[in-house]
Amino acid sequence: MKPALYLIAGILLLSGSALAGMPMEIGWAELLPPELRDRPLMPEPVHDLSALGEFDDELLGDPALQLEPAAPVVAELDGRHIRLPGYIVPLGITEAMEVEEFLLVPWFGACIHVPPPPSNQIVHVRSTSGIPLDALYQPFWISGEVRVEQVESEMATAGYRISAASVEPYLY
């Protein structure tokens, strides 16, 4: 083999191994099965509350309950190393006023404003480092190995889980 071919083969081998360790960047639609991807991810806001009519708590039930706690997920994502942007809903705060366990959601205020998104639009995350409580108003990139697994919390049920996630601010 000619030296130039050795060089090219070495570069391809090194670049392939470097790419293998990089997470696959995905969006929220990719957490939905293909047949569900044409529906809007974020609910339409209602500005005229009179359009909602009268509320009957007995008929409608608890407005804070998640409507789709067992929404269909994408099994093929299990074990993939992904990178996903989103907003943090804390599940606990450390003594240092940091968040290490949280729900990652596609829009600001999800799970705080009712009802929570479907479980296939929520990722339960445990981070490798704490995120300062005062930084939670901004979006973040979350990277790690995703597991297709339901995780229940007091806020909502998540359809996916990432443990030992790395977290970095989402820069516009």
Secondary structure, DSSP 4 states (H G I P E B T S, - for coil): --HHHHHHHHHHHHHHHHHHTSPEE--GGGGS-GGGTTS-SSPPP---GGGG----HHHH--TTS-S-TT----GGGTT-EEEEEEEEEES---TTSEEEEEEEESSTTBTTBSSPPPGGG-EEEEEEEEEEGGGTTS-EEEEEEEEEEEEE-SS-EEEEEEEEEEEEEPP-
